[in-house]
Amino acid sequence: WEQRKLGDIAKIVGGGTPSTKNSQYWNGNINWYSPTEIGKNAFVNESKKKITKAGLQHSSAKLLPKNKTILFTSRANIGDLAIMTSDGATNQGFQSWVIDQLKIDIYFLYSLGNILKNQAIKLAYGSTFLEISNKNVKNLQLKIPNIQEQKKIGSLFKIIDELLTLQERKYEELKL
């Protein structure tokens, strides 16, 4: 396995918020995530709030591609993760990872989330709430095998996570 920096295998992208005073920027059809929506599920498909194309163009938010982006919270509750399965944008509480699929398997990288979260918390700063910068996220260290091995490991972790989710649902139904 090879030691790499996260910034070498993924583009790290911050988010932004369109002006809430301009109604033309809101209630559009572009997903726009906030950190409170992340961390409960491995995948996210739809955000609570939506922005318009004008809102995207008049803010520092960027459109992130589906199935290539891991949302990573960078403020307050640092290190919550989710894989986006539809295109979307985020507010400034994120330093999201847009992967190069030739270098990294998305579910393999998602599975390393706790390792990267622990590093991020150690590098966080701030007095009101903790935050990690784009530069520090790029420098997070991880060890990765070749892409074929990543895909096998990622597939295994995905199956395990799906089984755990299924068991949790069954447990909740039984409790009811």
Steps between C-alpha positions, in 0.01 A plus 500: 500500500622846417494808725314786325354840579126535448564796268699270269204270434204739530418862425401672826209742446351744750140613495307825516165656575303721262352814653190406698365851429463420129202269442617433142783289644280259697242226444658387175591147396868480606564303818673714764616314811573623850708301754193400703386280209821294492624209707195281552514318165782398268317647200308823448271563206294806586559802721244679716570836334549569130660786316453637149759523223523874576563420867781266402653759266481783756665317790817305568300174488604263223305226325648167610462186285294201608673170579839677505454718809531428870354778711729570799391736777778740595336708776365433848428129455811429292529186291144389429489336157256403228530398136287716268288298257358805323670826402494771762675779687578574865522789739834615640498233773657250259830410340365236260711245315452461125684183410699396198350157428825383342683554830245415770185297554235721660370244748853401599575866577169537684598198712815682612282782633566441872877501448480828309249647747738437792784673315273792408389554860864518611569769235184703572516847647263770624359646820124518428492169313765274353574515130752341264634690198508388139881485518496274806238270344722466191787393727311223681702179472373159396642170382347352188553186292470480122160579346402135446555418867315819602197392296494157666535647849246773424248242375546290813449799731193605301344155544576504872354850540186399309456194723544712813242751373258217425547354848447843659171538310385155609589583859302827485199317354518240774513772765182654354 
